[in-house]
Amino acid sequence: MPNDQLKELIDRHPIYIPVSEAAAFLHMGPEALRASIDQSRCPFGFSWRLGERSGYKIPTIAFISWLTKGAYPPPA
Protein backbone atom coordinates (compact mmCIF):
# COMPACT_ATOMS: atom_id res chain seq x y z
CA MET A 1 0.00 0.00 0.00
CA PRO A 2 1.52 3.39 -1.00
CA ASN A 3 0.61 5.12 2.29
CA ASP A 4 2.31 2.37 4.29
CA GLN A 5 5.43 2.63 2.12
CA LEU A 6 5.48 6.39 2.53
CA LYS A 7 5.11 6.08 6.31
CA GLU A 8 7.99 3.60 6.44
CA LEU A 9 10.15 5.96 4.36
CA ILE A 10 9.35 8.85 6.72
CA ASP A 11 10.05 6.74 9.80
CA ARG A 12 13.45 5.66 8.42
CA HIS A 13 14.42 9.16 7.22
CA PRO A 14 12.62 11.88 9.20
CA ILE A 15 14.88 14.75 8.10
CA TYR A 16 16.53 13.94 4.75
CA ILE A 17 15.75 11.14 2.29
CA PRO A 18 18.73 9.62 0.47
CA VAL A 19 18.57 10.06 -3.30
CA SER A 20 18.68 6.30 -3.83
CA GLU A 21 15.66 5.72 -1.57
CA ALA A 22 13.62 8.57 -3.07
CA ALA A 23 14.41 7.27 -6.55
CA ALA A 24 13.37 3.73 -5.62
CA PHE A 25 10.12 5.06 -4.11
CA LEU A 26 9.43 6.94 -7.37
CA HIS A 27 10.39 3.89 -9.49
CA MET A 28 13.27 5.61 -11.23
CA GLY A 29 17.03 5.41 -11.24
CA PRO A 30 19.09 7.51 -8.84
CA GLU A 31 21.06 8.95 -11.78
CA ALA A 32 17.83 10.19 -13.35
CA LEU A 33 16.74 11.81 -10.09
CA ARG A 34 20.14 13.47 -9.66
CA ALA A 35 19.93 14.79 -13.24
CA SER A 36 16.46 16.16 -12.54
CA ILE A 37 17.70 17.90 -9.40
CA ASP A 38 20.72 19.33 -11.27
CA GLN A 39 18.45 20.68 -14.02
CA SER A 40 16.14 22.35 -11.45
CA ARG A 41 13.23 20.19 -12.62
CA CYS A 42 12.82 18.53 -9.26
CA PRO A 43 10.91 20.79 -6.84
CA PHE A 44 11.77 18.82 -3.68
CA GLY A 45 15.54 18.40 -3.94
CA PHE A 46 18.60 20.57 -4.29
CA SER A 47 22.24 20.09 -5.17
CA TRP A 48 25.53 21.91 -4.94
CA ARG A 49 29.00 21.64 -6.41
CA LEU A 50 32.34 22.23 -4.77
CA GLY A 51 35.08 21.80 -7.33
CA GLU A 52 34.61 18.37 -8.88
CA ARG A 53 32.44 17.10 -6.02
CA SER A 54 28.70 17.46 -5.80
CA GLY A 55 26.09 16.81 -3.15
CA TYR A 56 22.34 16.29 -3.08
CA LYS A 57 19.69 16.79 -0.40
CA ILE A 58 16.04 15.84 -0.36
CA PRO A 59 14.34 17.26 2.74
CA THR A 60 11.69 14.80 3.90
CA ILE A 61 9.05 17.47 4.46
CA ALA A 62 9.53 18.88 0.94
CA PHE A 63 9.30 15.39 -0.60
CA ILE A 64 6.11 14.56 1.31
CA SER A 65 4.54 17.91 0.51
CA TRP A 66 5.28 17.52 -3.21
CA LEU A 67 4.16 13.90 -3.32
CA THR A 68 0.89 14.45 -1.45
CA LYS A 69 0.27 18.02 -2.63
CA GLY A 70 0.30 19.09 1.02
CA ALA A 71 -2.34 16.57 2.13
CA TYR A 72 -0.34 14.29 4.45
CA PRO A 73 -1.46 12.49 6.45
CA PRO A 74 -4.37 11.52 4.24
CA PRO A 75 -7.86 12.08 5.65
CA ALA A 76 -9.29 9.10 7.51
PDB file of N, CA, C and O in Angstrom:
ATOM      1  N   MET A   1       0.842  -1.168   0.000  1.00  0.00           N
ATOM      2  CA  MET A   1       0.000   0.000   0.000  1.00  0.00           C
ATOM      3  C   MET A   1       0.901   1.249   0.000  1.00  0.00           C
ATOM      4  O   MET A   1       1.823   1.336   0.812  1.00  0.00           O
ATOM      5  N   PRO A   2       0.650   2.208  -0.890  1.00  0.00           N
ATOM      6  CA  PRO A   2       1.525   3.386  -0.998  1.00  0.00           C
ATOM      7  C   PRO A   2       1.647   4.193   0.299  1.00  0.00           C
ATOM      8  O   PRO A   2       2.734   4.671   0.624  1.00  0.00           O
ATOM      9  N   ASN A   3       0.547   4.350   1.042  1.00  0.00           N
ATOM     10  CA  ASN A   3       0.615   5.122   2.286  1.00  0.00           C
ATOM     11  C   ASN A   3       1.502   4.437   3.314  1.00  0.00           C
ATOM     12  O   ASN A   3       2.224   5.106   4.054  1.00  0.00           O
ATOM     13  N   ASP A   4       1.454   3.104   3.366  1.00  0.00           N
ATOM     14  CA  ASP A   4       2.314   2.370   4.290  1.00  0.00           C
ATOM     15  C   ASP A   4       3.775   2.523   3.897  1.00  0.00           C
ATOM     16  O   ASP A   4       4.638   2.692   4.759  1.00  0.00           O
ATOM     17  N   GLN A   5       4.056   2.464   2.601  1.00  0.00           N
ATOM     18  CA  GLN A   5       5.428   2.627   2.115  1.00  0.00           C
ATOM     19  C   GLN A   5       5.938   4.031   2.421  1.00  0.00           C
ATOM     20  O   GLN A   5       7.090   4.202   2.819  1.00  0.00           O
ATOM     21  N   LEU A   6       5.092   5.025   2.239  1.00  0.00           N
ATOM     22  CA  LEU A   6       5.480   6.395   2.534  1.00  0.00           C
ATOM     23  C   LEU A   6       5.746   6.564   4.026  1.00  0.00           C
ATOM     24  O   LEU A   6       6.720   7.212   4.409  1.00  0.00           O
ATOM     25  N   LYS A   7       4.903   5.996   4.863  1.00  0.00           N
ATOM     26  CA  LYS A   7       5.106   6.084   6.312  1.00  0.00           C
ATOM     27  C   LYS A   7       6.423   5.424   6.714  1.00  0.00           C
ATOM     28  O   LYS A   7       7.155   5.965   7.542  1.00  0.00           O
ATOM     29  N   GLU A   8       6.730   4.273   6.143  1.00  0.00           N
ATOM     30  CA  GLU A   8       7.991   3.599   6.438  1.00  0.00           C
ATOM     31  C   GLU A   8       9.183   4.456   6.018  1.00  0.00           C
ATOM     32  O   GLU A   8      10.179   4.542   6.736  1.00  0.00           O
ATOM     33  N   LEU A   9       9.075   5.089   4.849  1.00  0.00           N
ATOM     34  CA  LEU A   9      10.146   5.958   4.364  1.00  0.00           C
ATOM     35  C   LEU A   9      10.359   7.133   5.315  1.00  0.00           C
ATOM     36  O   LEU A   9      11.497   7.490   5.618  1.00  0.00           O
ATOM     37  N   ILE A  10       9.278   7.727   5.780  1.00  0.00           N
ATOM     38  CA  ILE A  10       9.351   8.851   6.715  1.00  0.00           C
ATOM     39  C   ILE A  10       9.949   8.404   8.051  1.00  0.00           C
ATOM     40  O   ILE A  10      10.776   9.105   8.633  1.00  0.00           O
ATOM     41  N   ASP A  11       9.528   7.246   8.525  1.00  0.00           N
ATOM     42  CA  ASP A  11      10.050   6.738   9.799  1.00  0.00           C
ATOM     43  C   ASP A  11      11.553   6.465   9.717  1.00  0.00           C
ATOM     44  O   ASP A  11      12.279   6.724  10.677  1.00  0.00           O
ATOM     45  N   ARG A  12      12.023   5.949   8.586  1.00  0.00           N
ATOM     46  CA  ARG A  12      13.453   5.661   8.423  1.00  0.00           C
ATOM     47  C   ARG A  12      14.276   6.922   8.226  1.00  0.00           C
ATOM     48  O   ARG A  12      15.428   6.991   8.655  1.00  0.00           O
ATOM     49  N   HIS A  13      13.681   7.929   7.572  1.00  0.00           N
ATOM     50  CA  HIS A  13      14.420   9.157   7.223  1.00  0.00           C
ATOM     51  C   HIS A  13      13.577  10.387   7.555  1.00  0.00           C
ATOM     52  O   HIS A  13      12.993  10.989   6.653  1.00  0.00           O
ATOM     53  N   PRO A  14      13.502  10.771   8.822  1.00  0.00           N
ATOM     54  CA  PRO A  14      12.621  11.875   9.205  1.00  0.00           C
ATOM     55  C   PRO A  14      13.098  13.267   8.769  1.00  0.00           C
ATOM     56  O   PRO A  14      12.297  14.202   8.731  1.00  0.00           O
ATOM     57  N   ILE A  15      14.370  13.419   8.444  1.00  0.00           N
ATOM     58  CA  ILE A  15      14.879  14.752   8.100  1.00  0.00           C
ATOM     59  C   ILE A  15      15.260  14.858   6.624  1.00  0.00           C
ATOM     60  O   ILE A  15      14.781  15.751   5.925  1.00  0.00           O
ATOM     61  N   TYR A  16      16.114  13.960   6.147  1.00  0.00           N
ATOM     62  CA  TYR A  16      16.530  13.937   4.745  1.00  0.00           C
ATOM     63  C   TYR A  16      16.382  12.529   4.191  1.00  0.00           C
ATOM     64  O   TYR A  16      16.698  11.553   4.871  1.00  0.00           O
ATOM     65  N   ILE A  17      15.900  12.423   2.954  1.00  0.00           N
ATOM     66  CA  ILE A  17      15.751  11.136   2.287  1.00  0.00           C
ATOM     67  C   ILE A  17      16.926  10.967   1.332  1.00  0.00           C
ATOM     68  O   ILE A  17      17.180  11.851   0.513  1.00  0.00           O
ATOM     69  N   PRO A  18      17.650   9.852   1.418  1.00  0.00           N
ATOM     70  CA  PRO A  18      18.733   9.617   0.466  1.00  0.00           C
ATOM     71  C   PRO A  18      18.191   9.558  -0.971  1.00  0.00           C
ATOM     72  O   PRO A  18      17.083   9.080  -1.213  1.00  0.00           O
ATOM     73  N   VAL A  19      18.990  10.048  -1.903  1.00  0.00           N
ATOM     74  CA  VAL A  19      18.565  10.064  -3.301  1.00  0.00           C
ATOM     75  C   VAL A  19      18.189   8.659  -3.767  1.00  0.00           C
ATOM     76  O   VAL A  19      17.197   8.489  -4.475  1.00  0.00           O
ATOM     77  N   SER A  20      18.958   7.668  -3.384  1.00  0.00           N
ATOM     78  CA  SER A  20      18.684   6.299  -3.832  1.00  0.00           C
ATOM     79  C   SER A  20      17.317   5.812  -3.339  1.00  0.00           C
ATOM     80  O   SER A  20      16.602   5.131  -4.075  1.00  0.00           O
ATOM     81  N   GLU A  21      16.955   6.151  -2.117  1.00  0.00           N
ATOM     82  CA  GLU A  21      15.657   5.721  -1.572  1.00  0.00           C
ATOM     83  C   GLU A  21      14.497   6.490  -2.193  1.00  0.00           C
ATOM     84  O   GLU A  21      13.448   5.908  -2.466  1.00  0.00           O
ATOM     85  N   ALA A  22      14.672   7.784  -2.418  1.00  0.00           N
ATOM     86  CA  ALA A  22      13.620   8.572  -3.069  1.00  0.00           C
ATOM     87  C   ALA A  22      13.414   8.070  -4.492  1.00  0.00           C
ATOM     88  O   ALA A  22      12.278   7.955  -4.954  1.00  0.00           O
ATOM     89  N   ALA A  23      14.505   7.772  -5.185  1.00  0.00           N
ATOM     90  CA  ALA A  23      14.406   7.265  -6.552  1.00  0.00           C
ATOM     91  C   ALA A  23      13.693   5.921  -6.581  1.00  0.00           C
ATOM     92  O   ALA A  23      12.837   5.696  -7.436  1.00  0.00           O
ATOM     93  N   ALA A  24      14.029   5.035  -5.670  1.00  0.00           N
ATOM     94  CA  ALA A  24      13.367   3.727  -5.619  1.00  0.00           C
ATOM     95  C   ALA A  24      11.877   3.899  -5.340  1.00  0.00           C
ATOM     96  O   ALA A  24      11.051   3.209  -5.937  1.00  0.00           O
ATOM     97  N   PHE A  25      11.529   4.812  -4.440  1.00  0.00           N
ATOM     98  CA  PHE A  25      10.120   5.062  -4.114  1.00  0.00           C
ATOM     99  C   PHE A  25       9.374   5.564  -5.351  1.00  0.00           C
ATOM    100  O   PHE A  25       8.209   5.225  -5.558  1.00  0.00           O
ATOM    101  N   LEU A  26      10.050   6.374  -6.173  1.00  0.00           N
ATOM    102  CA  LEU A  26       9.432   6.942  -7.373  1.00  0.00           C
ATOM    103  C   LEU A  26       9.578   6.038  -8.599  1.00  0.00           C
ATOM    104  O   LEU A  26       9.158   6.402  -9.697  1.00  0.00           O
ATOM    105  N   HIS A  27      10.174   4.860  -8.408  1.00  0.00           N
ATOM    106  CA  HIS A  27      10.388   3.889  -9.492  1.00  0.00           C
ATOM    107  C   HIS A  27      11.223   4.484 -10.625  1.00  0.00           C
ATOM    108  O   HIS A  27      10.853   4.416 -11.797  1.00  0.00           O
ATOM    109  N   MET A  28      12.347   5.063 -10.245  1.00  0.00           N
ATOM    110  CA  MET A  28      13.273   5.615 -11.233  1.00  0.00           C
ATOM    111  C   MET A  28      14.694   5.372 -10.748  1.00  0.00           C
ATOM    112  O   MET A  28      14.910   4.993  -9.597  1.00  0.00           O
ATOM    113  N   GLY A  29      15.638   5.587 -11.612  1.00  0.00           N
ATOM    114  CA  GLY A  29      17.034   5.406 -11.239  1.00  0.00           C
ATOM    115  C   GLY A  29      17.564   6.607 -10.480  1.00  0.00           C
ATOM    116  O   GLY A  29      17.116   7.731 -10.707  1.00  0.00           O
ATOM    117  N   PRO A  30      18.517   6.384  -9.575  1.00  0.00           N
ATOM    118  CA  PRO A  30      19.094   7.510  -8.838  1.00  0.00           C
ATOM    119  C   PRO A  30      19.794   8.514  -9.752  1.00  0.00           C
ATOM    120  O   PRO A  30      19.786   9.713  -9.476  1.00  0.00           O
ATOM    121  N   GLU A  31      20.397   8.030 -10.837  1.00  0.00           N
ATOM    122  CA  GLU A  31      21.063   8.946 -11.778  1.00  0.00           C
ATOM    123  C   GLU A  31      20.054   9.888 -12.411  1.00  0.00           C
ATOM    124  O   GLU A  31      20.333  11.073 -12.591  1.00  0.00           O
ATOM    125  N   ALA A  32      18.881   9.365 -12.749  1.00  0.00           N
ATOM    126  CA  ALA A  32      17.831  10.192 -13.355  1.00  0.00           C
ATOM    127  C   ALA A  32      17.328  11.239 -12.362  1.00  0.00           C
ATOM    128  O   ALA A  32      17.072  12.381 -12.743  1.00  0.00           O
ATOM    129  N   LEU A  33      17.186  10.857 -11.102  1.00  0.00           N
ATOM    130  CA  LEU A  33      16.736  11.812 -10.091  1.00  0.00           C
ATOM    131  C   LEU A  33      17.803  12.882  -9.862  1.00  0.00           C
ATOM    132  O   LEU A  33      17.479  14.063  -9.738  1.00  0.00           O
ATOM    133  N   ARG A  34      19.061  12.480  -9.806  1.00  0.00           N
ATOM    134  CA  ARG A  34      20.141  13.474  -9.658  1.00  0.00           C
ATOM    135  C   ARG A  34      20.149  14.446 -10.837  1.00  0.00           C
ATOM    136  O   ARG A  34      20.314  15.651 -10.647  1.00  0.00           O
ATOM    137  N   ALA A  35      19.971  13.927 -12.052  1.00  0.00           N
ATOM    138  CA  ALA A  35      19.933  14.788 -13.237  1.00  0.00           C
ATOM    139  C   ALA A  35      18.770  15.764 -13.155  1.00  0.00           C
ATOM    140  O   ALA A  35      18.917  16.935 -13.505  1.00  0.00           O
ATOM    141  N   SER A  36      17.623  15.295 -12.698  1.00  0.00           N
ATOM    142  CA  SER A  36      16.456  16.157 -12.543  1.00  0.00           C
ATOM    143  C   SER A  36      16.715  17.260 -11.519  1.00  0.00           C
ATOM    144  O   SER A  36      16.335  18.412 -11.725  1.00  0.00           O
ATOM    145  N   ILE A  37      17.359  16.897 -10.422  1.00  0.00           N
ATOM    146  CA  ILE A  37      17.701  17.895  -9.404  1.00  0.00           C
ATOM    147  C   ILE A  37      18.689  18.911  -9.972  1.00  0.00           C
ATOM    148  O   ILE A  37      18.525  20.114  -9.770  1.00  0.00           O
ATOM    149  N   ASP A  38      19.721  18.431 -10.684  1.00  0.00           N
ATOM    150  CA  ASP A  38      20.723  19.328 -11.272  1.00  0.00           C
ATOM    151  C   ASP A  38      20.112  20.294 -12.273  1.00  0.00           C
ATOM    152  O   ASP A  38      20.563  21.433 -12.391  1.00  0.00           O
ATOM    153  N   GLN A  39      19.086  19.849 -12.996  1.00  0.00           N
ATOM    154  CA  GLN A  39      18.447  20.682 -14.022  1.00  0.00           C
ATOM    155  C   GLN A  39      17.334  21.555 -13.453  1.00  0.00           C
ATOM    156  O   GLN A  39      16.615  22.211 -14.208  1.00  0.00           O
ATOM    157  N   SER A  40      17.185  21.570 -12.135  1.00  0.00           N
ATOM    158  CA  SER A  40      16.143  22.350 -11.451  1.00  0.00           C
ATOM    159  C   SER A  40      14.741  21.956 -11.896  1.00  0.00           C
ATOM    160  O   SER A  40      13.840  22.795 -11.927  1.00  0.00           O
ATOM    161  N   ARG A  41      14.553  20.694 -12.237  1.00  0.00           N
ATOM    162  CA  ARG A  41      13.234  20.188 -12.621  1.00  0.00           C
ATOM    163  C   ARG A  41      12.579  19.416 -11.481  1.00  0.00           C
ATOM    164  O   ARG A  41      11.441  18.960 -11.599  1.00  0.00           O
ATOM    165  N   CYS A  42      13.293  19.279 -10.404  1.00  0.00           N
ATOM    166  CA  CYS A  42      12.817  18.530  -9.257  1.00  0.00           C
ATOM    167  C   CYS A  42      12.521  19.528  -8.135  1.00  0.00           C
ATOM    168  O   CYS A  42      13.452  20.103  -7.570  1.00  0.00           O
ATOM    169  N   PRO A  43      11.251  19.744  -7.801  1.00  0.00           N
ATOM    170  CA  PRO A  43      10.912  20.785  -6.835  1.00  0.00           C
ATOM    171  C   PRO A  43      11.222  20.449  -5.379  1.00  0.00           C
ATOM    172  O   PRO A  43      11.150  21.330  -4.523  1.00  0.00           O
ATOM    173  N   PHE A  44      11.564  19.198  -5.077  1.00  0.00           N
ATOM    174  CA  PHE A  44      11.767  18.823  -3.682  1.00  0.00           C
ATOM    175  C   PHE A  44      13.219  18.581  -3.310  1.00  0.00           C
ATOM    176  O   PHE A  44      13.507  18.324  -2.141  1.00  0.00           O
ATOM    177  N   GLY A  45      14.134  18.653  -4.249  1.00  0.00           N
ATOM    178  CA  GLY A  45      15.537  18.398  -3.937  1.00  0.00           C
ATOM    179  C   GLY A  45      16.433  19.536  -4.387  1.00  0.00           C
ATOM    180  O   GLY A  45      16.039  20.367  -5.205  1.00  0.00           O
ATOM    181  N   PHE A  46      17.633  19.564  -3.847  1.00  0.00           N
ATOM    182  CA  PHE A  46      18.599  20.568  -4.288  1.00  0.00           C
ATOM    183  C   PHE A  46      19.988  19.951  -4.296  1.00  0.00           C
ATOM    184  O   PHE A  46      20.247  18.938  -3.647  1.00  0.00           O
ATOM    185  N   SER A  47      20.871  20.593  -5.050  1.00  0.00           N
ATOM    186  CA  SER A  47      22.239  20.089  -5.171  1.00  0.00           C
ATOM    187  C   SER A  47      23.219  21.248  -5.122  1.00  0.00           C
ATOM    188  O   SER A  47      22.839  22.412  -5.250  1.00  0.00           O
ATOM    189  N   TRP A  48      24.473  20.911  -4.934  1.00  0.00           N
ATOM    190  CA  TRP A  48      25.528  21.909  -4.942  1.00  0.00           C
ATOM    191  C   TRP A  48      26.798  21.269  -5.459  1.00  0.00           C
ATOM    192  O   TRP A  48      26.946  20.047  -5.443  1.00  0.00           O
ATOM    193  N   ARG A  49      27.710  22.105  -5.916  1.00  0.00           N
ATOM    194  CA  ARG A  49      29.003  21.642  -6.405  1.00  0.00           C
ATOM    195  C   ARG A  49      30.108  22.389  -5.675  1.00  0.00           C
ATOM    196  O   ARG A  49      30.002  23.582  -5.393  1.00  0.00           O
ATOM    197  N   LEU A  50      31.160  21.658  -5.383  1.00  0.00           N
ATOM    198  CA  LEU A  50      32.337  22.233  -4.775  1.00  0.00           C
ATOM    199  C   LEU A  50      33.523  21.617  -5.506  1.00  0.00           C
ATOM    200  O   LEU A  50      33.959  20.509  -5.193  1.00  0.00           O
ATOM    201  N   GLY A  51      34.033  22.352  -6.479  1.00  0.00           N
ATOM    202  CA  GLY A  51      35.079  21.797  -7.327  1.00  0.00           C
ATOM    203  C   GLY A  51      34.495  20.686  -8.178  1.00  0.00           C
ATOM    204  O   GLY A  51      33.514  20.891  -8.893  1.00  0.00           O
ATOM    205  N   GLU A  52      35.093  19.519  -8.099  1.00  0.00           N
ATOM    206  CA  GLU A  52      34.614  18.373  -8.876  1.00  0.00           C
ATOM    207  C   GLU A  52      33.601  17.530  -8.101  1.00  0.00           C
ATOM    208  O   GLU A  52      33.029  16.586  -8.647  1.00  0.00           O
ATOM    209  N   ARG A  53      33.383  17.861  -6.858  1.00  0.00           N
ATOM    210  CA  ARG A  53      32.444  17.096  -6.023  1.00  0.00           C
ATOM    211  C   ARG A  53      31.069  17.743  -6.061  1.00  0.00           C
ATOM    212  O   ARG A  53      30.939  18.951  -6.263  1.00  0.00           O
ATOM    213  N   SER A  54      30.055  16.926  -5.866  1.00  0.00           N
ATOM    214  CA  SER A  54      28.697  17.460  -5.801  1.00  0.00           C
ATOM    215  C   SER A  54      27.934  16.738  -4.692  1.00  0.00           C
ATOM    216  O   SER A  54      28.284  15.626  -4.297  1.00  0.00           O
ATOM    217  N   GLY A  55      26.910  17.380  -4.211  1.00  0.00           N
ATOM    218  CA  GLY A  55      26.086  16.812  -3.148  1.00  0.00           C
ATOM    219  C   GLY A  55      24.616  17.054  -3.444  1.00  0.00           C
ATOM    220  O   GLY A  55      24.256  17.965  -4.189  1.00  0.00           O
ATOM    221  N   TYR A  56      23.780  16.224  -2.849  1.00  0.00           N
ATOM    222  CA  TYR A  56      22.343  16.293  -3.076  1.00  0.00           C
ATOM    223  C   TYR A  56      21.616  16.154  -1.753  1.00  0.00           C
ATOM    224  O   TYR A  56      22.037  15.387  -0.887  1.00  0.00           O
ATOM    225  N   LYS A  57      20.533  16.889  -1.594  1.00  0.00           N
ATOM    226  CA  LYS A  57      19.688  16.789  -0.400  1.00  0.00           C
ATOM    227  C   LYS A  57      18.233  16.750  -0.835  1.00  0.00           C
ATOM    228  O   LYS A  57      17.809  17.472  -1.738  1.00  0.00           O
ATOM    229  N   ILE A  58      17.487  15.892  -0.170  1.00  0.00           N
ATOM    230  CA  ILE A  58      16.039  15.843  -0.357  1.00  0.00           C
ATOM    231  C   ILE A  58      15.423  15.937   1.038  1.00  0.00           C
ATOM    232  O   ILE A  58      15.338  14.932   1.744  1.00  0.00           O
ATOM    233  N   PRO A  59      14.993  17.134   1.440  1.00  0.00           N
ATOM    234  CA  PRO A  59      14.336  17.264   2.740  1.00  0.00           C
ATOM    235  C   PRO A  59      13.042  16.442   2.757  1.00  0.00           C
ATOM    236  O   PRO A  59      12.238  16.516   1.827  1.00  0.00           O
ATOM    237  N   THR A  60      12.856  15.679   3.797  1.00  0.00           N
ATOM    238  CA  THR A  60      11.694  14.797   3.901  1.00  0.00           C
ATOM    239  C   THR A  60      10.389  15.581   3.791  1.00  0.00           C
ATOM    240  O   THR A  60       9.475  15.158   3.083  1.00  0.00           O
ATOM    241  N   ILE A  61      10.292  16.704   4.474  1.00  0.00           N
ATOM    242  CA  ILE A  61       9.052  17.473   4.461  1.00  0.00           C
ATOM    243  C   ILE A  61       8.732  17.997   3.060  1.00  0.00           C
ATOM    244  O   ILE A  61       7.565  18.037   2.670  1.00  0.00           O
ATOM    245  N   ALA A  62       9.750  18.397   2.304  1.00  0.00           N
ATOM    246  CA  ALA A  62       9.526  18.876   0.936  1.00  0.00           C
ATOM    247  C   ALA A  62       9.068  17.737   0.026  1.00  0.00           C
ATOM    248  O   ALA A  62       8.185  17.919  -0.812  1.00  0.00           O
ATOM    249  N   PHE A  63       9.676  16.558   0.199  1.00  0.00           N
ATOM    250  CA  PHE A  63       9.303  15.391  -0.601  1.00  0.00           C
ATOM    251  C   PHE A  63       7.860  14.996  -0.336  1.00  0.00           C
ATOM    252  O   PHE A  63       7.101  14.749  -1.273  1.00  0.00           O
ATOM    253  N   ILE A  64       7.476  14.936   0.932  1.00  0.00           N
ATOM    254  CA  ILE A  64       6.110  14.557   1.309  1.00  0.00           C
ATOM    255  C   ILE A  64       5.108  15.585   0.784  1.00  0.00           C
ATOM    256  O   ILE A  64       4.062  15.227   0.242  1.00  0.00           O
ATOM    257  N   SER A  65       5.437  16.847   0.949  1.00  0.00           N
ATOM    258  CA  SER A  65       4.539  17.908   0.507  1.00  0.00           C
ATOM    259  C   SER A  65       4.322  17.841  -1.005  1.00  0.00           C
ATOM    260  O   SER A  65       3.195  17.980  -1.481  1.00  0.00           O
ATOM    261  N   TRP A  66       5.410  17.626  -1.762  1.00  0.00           N
ATOM    262  CA  TRP A  66       5.285  17.517  -3.212  1.00  0.00           C
ATOM    263  C   TRP A  66       4.480  16.275  -3.597  1.00  0.00           C
ATOM    264  O   TRP A  66       3.596  16.340  -4.451  1.00  0.00           O
ATOM    265  N   LEU A  67       4.789  15.169  -2.972  1.00  0.00           N
ATOM    266  CA  LEU A  67       4.159  13.898  -3.316  1.00  0.00           C
ATOM    267  C   LEU A  67       2.666  13.898  -3.001  1.00  0.00           C
ATOM    268  O   LEU A  67       1.870  13.368  -3.776  1.00  0.00           O
ATOM    269  N   THR A  68       2.286  14.483  -1.883  1.00  0.00           N
ATOM    270  CA  THR A  68       0.888  14.448  -1.453  1.00  0.00           C
ATOM    271  C   THR A  68       0.154  15.756  -1.730  1.00  0.00           C
ATOM    272  O   THR A  68      -1.014  15.905  -1.372  1.00  0.00           O
ATOM    273  N   LYS A  69       0.832  16.692  -2.359  1.00  0.00           N
ATOM    274  CA  LYS A  69       0.273  18.021  -2.629  1.00  0.00           C
ATOM    275  C   LYS A  69      -0.189  18.690  -1.339  1.00  0.00           C
ATOM    276  O   LYS A  69      -1.199  19.394  -1.314  1.00  0.00           O
ATOM    277  N   GLY A  70       0.570  18.457  -0.264  1.00  0.00           N
ATOM    278  CA  GLY A  70       0.303  19.087   1.019  1.00  0.00           C
ATOM    279  C   GLY A  70      -0.771  18.409   1.852  1.00  0.00           C
ATOM    280  O   GLY A  70      -1.171  18.943   2.886  1.00  0.00           O
ATOM    281  N   ALA A  71      -1.250  17.238   1.423  1.00  0.00           N
ATOM    282  CA  ALA A  71      -2.338  16.566   2.133  1.00  0.00           C
ATOM    283  C   ALA A  71      -1.852  15.313   2.873  1.00  0.00           C
ATOM    284  O   ALA A  71      -2.440  14.242   2.725  1.00  0.00           O
ATOM    285  N   TYR A  72      -0.802  15.439   3.650  1.00  0.00           N
ATOM    286  CA  TYR A  72      -0.342  14.291   4.445  1.00  0.00           C
ATOM    287  C   TYR A  72      -0.455  14.644   5.912  1.00  0.00           C
ATOM    288  O   TYR A  72      -0.056  15.751   6.275  1.00  0.00           O
ATOM    289  N   PRO A  73      -0.943  13.830   6.745  1.00  0.00           N
ATOM    290  CA  PRO A  73      -1.455  12.490   6.448  1.00  0.00           C
ATOM    291  C   PRO A  73      -2.795  12.555   5.737  1.00  0.00           C
ATOM    292  O   PRO A  73      -3.541  13.523   5.884  1.00  0.00           O
ATOM    293  N   PRO A  74      -3.096  11.511   4.960  1.00  0.00           N
ATOM    294  CA  PRO A  74      -4.366  11.520   4.237  1.00  0.00           C
ATOM    295  C   PRO A  74      -5.557  11.511   5.189  1.00  0.00           C
ATOM    296  O   PRO A  74      -5.457  10.980   6.295  1.00  0.00           O
ATOM    297  N   PRO A  75      -6.674  12.088   4.777  1.00  0.00           N
ATOM    298  CA  PRO A  75      -7.861  12.084   5.645  1.00  0.00           C
ATOM    299  C   PRO A  75      -8.323  10.658   5.927  1.00  0.00           C
ATOM    300  O   PRO A  75      -8.209   9.777   5.076  1.00  0.00           O
ATOM    301  N   ALA A  76      -8.834  10.449   7.107  1.00  0.00           N
ATOM    302  CA  ALA A  76      -9.291   9.099   7.515  1.00  0.00           C
ATOM    303  C   ALA A  76     -10.637   8.758   6.914  1.00  0.00           C
ATOM    304  O   ALA A  76     -11.162   7.670   7.153  1.00  0.00           O
TER     305      ALA A  76
END
